[in-house]
Amino acid sequence: MEEYPQLALEIVGVAAMFTRPDTGATPISYPVPTYSAVKGMFESVAWRKSVYIRPTRAEICAPIRYEPYITNYGGPLRKADQIRKNNNYQLNATILVDVHYRLYAEVKEKKRGGTKNHAEELWERFNNRLVKGQTYYTPCLGWKEFVPSYFGPIRKEDQNGNKVEPDKNVNLIIPSFLHSIWDHGKVAPVFHQNVEVREGILIYEDGKSSC
């Protein structure tokens, strides 16, 4: 697969939830976006079947803060009796607040089709659409209801004139970090162990499990 210049975007939001699977009915967010979540953000702007977008790096540009969050859940995971009576239940969660990320991904062509360079075409389409604010679906910060307050090209300064850069005070180790849930349409979770965030920067590993 040929390689092309990296894609990049900046995303800011009031709330985010990148769910740790081991936290069950009272979910808690990972401190940083998962690989799958970042991939979804990029693909909300541009994608095509012949090109693979692989997240490579996340820069955490704000301190990591958690807050409790309570909402009424009315989805299919309710108990049968709740669904039959059309009753919701309260979902308690621990989410991230006031998040700010700069994200990067590489573009690779899966298979060359004739003379057309699909990866280069996608790279150009992505950047044109990102500048114009065009998306195929609304990007989110994990949960669909957590939409960004800013989603666009990387900036040197935010709207308040503050310099946008990784927060060097963010240093941590994630003991077990979800990489992806699906593999060719089948449920096949992949986790990576002891993933490091150093001075506000996370480097995403390739898809193979490091178990």
Beta strands, then each sheet from edge to edge (+ up, - down):
strand 1: 7-16
strand 2: 51-60
strand 3: 66-73
strand 4: 89-109
strand 5: 150-152
strand 6: 172-183
strand 7: 186-198
strand 8: 201-203
sheet 1: 3+ 4- 1+ 5-
sheet 2: 3+ 4- 2+ 8- 7+ 6-
end
